[in-house]
Amino acid sequence: MNSTLDLIEARTSCRVFDPAPLTVEERDAVLHAAFRAPTAGNLMLYSILEIDDPALKARLAVTCDDQPFIAKSPWVLVFLADFQKWIDLFAVSNVGAVAGVEHRSVPGAGDLMLACCDALIAAQNAVVAAESLGIASCYIGDILEQAEAHAELFGLPNHTLPIAMLCLGRPVSGRPPTPHYTKHMVQTDTYRRLSRDELGEMSADLEALLASHGLAPGIENYGQAVYARKFTQPYMTEMNRSVERWIERWSTPEA
């Protein structure tokens, strides 16, 4: 192992931070690392919102599934998939004069996937850079929920969406790494669905690895636990609704 792999091995999410602000130099270093991330066609199909307003942090602590620690986080970054800046550039670049291409006025599903990839790769670069500086982090996937509220809060035009939010700060105590299940994760050449026996093994292994206090009453196995705790919860219904709304906005021309 080397120091970079040691860093990645030790990293885990943190939700309790020292309230002291990060230095300008620390912030700049983390942002620079984000900007050094790979990007599709070198188009930088993302933007980053720094959330400095305490009132806005407090609002996000409510809209992002009621997580009070968000409001107390010293540094909050929202990573946007952003094709709006290119649509705007096209609008002032007389692209209609370009011959021999199929002209279009809105980004499509492929543009969305590339922009989401760009934003998430940049976010993970930021996470690793922050960890190297002793700055902990936590991803907030719930930023995808409440599409209408978040679009209004951030003033987002149609061809943008918040794909991830990061809360960052210095941890107040040590953080044991969260165990991750890795069996069956790598396959060769083609996808193979797991057999019934392998799925049973997966469920048993996950229960032993992650359910240290046992399963909830009425739950027989880890598959049921995830189904009840994650897949069928109201917040996932809201997330799916909101993501459909984000996609609808993405493919709608600006008024």
N, C-alpha and C positions, 0 to 999 in steps of 0.2 A: 504494500500500500504506500501511497505518498500523501503529502499534506492535503492535496485537493480531494482525494478519495476519502481521507479521514474526515474532512469537513462535511462532505456529502453524507457520510455514514452517520455522523453525529447529529445532523440537522433534524429538528422536529418542530412542530407548530407550537407557538407560545401565545397565551392570551392574558398574561399578567406582565406588564411592563413597568420599568422605572419611569416616572413621569418626566424626568429631565429630557429636554429636547435634544435631538441629534445636532451635531455641528454642521455648518455649511459645507465643510470639507467632506464630511461623511456622506451627506446627501448627494453632493456632486459626484463622489466616487461611485455610489450605487447607481445613480442615473447614467453615468458614463458607461458602466458595465452593461446596463440595459440597452443602451444605444449600440453597443458592440455585438449584440446578438445577431444571428443569421436572420435574413429578411428576404422574402420572395422578390426576386428581380431587383433587389436593392431599392424597393419602393417605400420601405418603412411604413407599412400599412397600419399604423397604430399611432395613437397619441396617449399621453399620460396626464391625468389630472392630479395635481397635488391638492389635497383637501386640508386647508389651513383653518378655515372658519370653524370655531368650536360649535356654533349652532348647527352647522351642516353636519359635522361629525355626530352630534347628538341625534339629529334626524336620521342619519344612516344607521345608527345603533338601533333604531326602532324599525325602519323599513327593511333592514337586512335580518329579519327573523328575530328581532328583540335580543340583541347581543350587546349588553351595556359596555363591555370592554372596548368596543370600537370607539366610543366617545372619549375614552381615556388614552387611546393610542397616541404616542408622540408624533407619528408620521403615518399618514394614510395616502396611498396611491391607488388610483383607479386606472386600469389599463383598458383603453378603448380600441376595439377594432374600428379603423377609420379609413373609409374610402371617400369621405366627403371632400377632403382636401384635393384629391385627384379629380373628382367630378367638377369641383370649382375651377381647378386649373384648366381642365379641358374646355370649360365654358368661356374662358378668356383667351384660349389659344387657337381659335379659329379651326378646330379640328374638322369641321365640315369640309374644309378645303383639301383634306387628305384623300387622295384617290385610291381606289382599289381595296378598300376595307369596308366591312359591314359596320355601319354607324349605329351606336346605341347610346342611350342617355342615362341609364341607371345601372349600377353594379348588379351582378347576378349571384347565384349561390356559390359558384366557384370563387368569385372575388371575396365573398363573405368568409369562406373557409380559409383562404390564404390570409386575410386580415386577422382572423381569430388566431391562426397559427403564429403570425408575426407578433401579435400582442402577448400571447402566452409564453413564447420563447423569450421575449424581452423581460417579462415578469420573472421567469425562473432565473435568468442571468442576474437580475436584481437581488433575488433571494440568496443566491450563492455568494454574491459580492457582499451583501449585508452580513451574512453569517461569518465571512472571513474577517469582518471588522468587529465581531462580537455583538452584532445587532440581530435580534431574533425577528421572526415574521410569522404571519398567519394569513393564509388565503381565505377570502370570503367569497364563496360561490354564490351566496344569496344576493349579490349585487345584480344578478340576472333577473331576480324577481321584481315585482312592482314596476313593470316597464313604464307605465304612464307617469308614475311619481318620480322615478329616477330620470326619465327623459326631461321632465320639467325642472327637477332640482339642478341638473347639470347643463341645461340649455342645449340638449343634444339635437342636431339636425338628423334627418332620416337615415343617412348613410353612415351612421355610427352606432355602436352599441357597447356597453360596459361588459367585457367578457370576464374580467377578474378584478378583485380589489385586494390590496395588501395592507395589512396593519404591521407596522414595524416599530421597534424600540429595543432598549436594552432589557434583557430578562432580569427578573429580581431573584431568581434562584435557578439551580441546575434543572435540566430537562432531560429525563431519560428518553432515548429515541423510541418512537412508536414502531412496534414490529410490523413488517409488511409480509404478506403471503406471496411467495415467488414460485411455488411449484406450478407446473403447466403454463407458465407465463411465456415461454419461448418455444416456438414451433419452427419447423424447417420447411421452407418452400411453399407449402399450402396449409390452409386452415383446417384443423381437425376438431370437430365437436367432441367434448369429453363423453366418455361412456357413463352409464349409470353408476358403475362401481367407482369410477374416478370422481364423479360428482359427489358421491357419498363420502369418499376420502377427503375431498376438498372441504365439505361441510364440517366434518369431524376435526380436521386440522385447523380450520378457522375458529371453531369453537374453543379448541385448546389454546390457540394463540391469542385470541382477542376477547374471549368471554371469561375473564378470570374469576368473576363472581357468579358464574353460571347463567343460565337462560331465564328469562322472565317467566312467571307463571303462565301456563297455557301454551308455551312455545316449546316445540319438540326438537328442533334442530336449527342450525345457523341460517339455513335458507329461509325458514319461517321468520327468524329474528330480523333479517335484513328486509324481507318483504313487509313486515309489520312496522318496522322502525324507520325505514327509508322510502321504499318504493311506493307505498300507498298513503303516505302522510299528506296532509293538506298543503304543506309547503311545497311538495313536489308537484301537486296539481297546479299551484300558483306559478311555480317555475316554468312548467311546461306551457301554461297559458301565456306567460310573459314572453318566453322565447318565441312562440308563434307570433306574438305581436312585434317583437324586435325584427323578425324576419320579414314580416309584412311591411314594416316601416322601411327596412333596408331596400326593398324592391319597388318602393313608391317614389315617383318623381317629386321633388320639392315643389310646393305650390308657388 
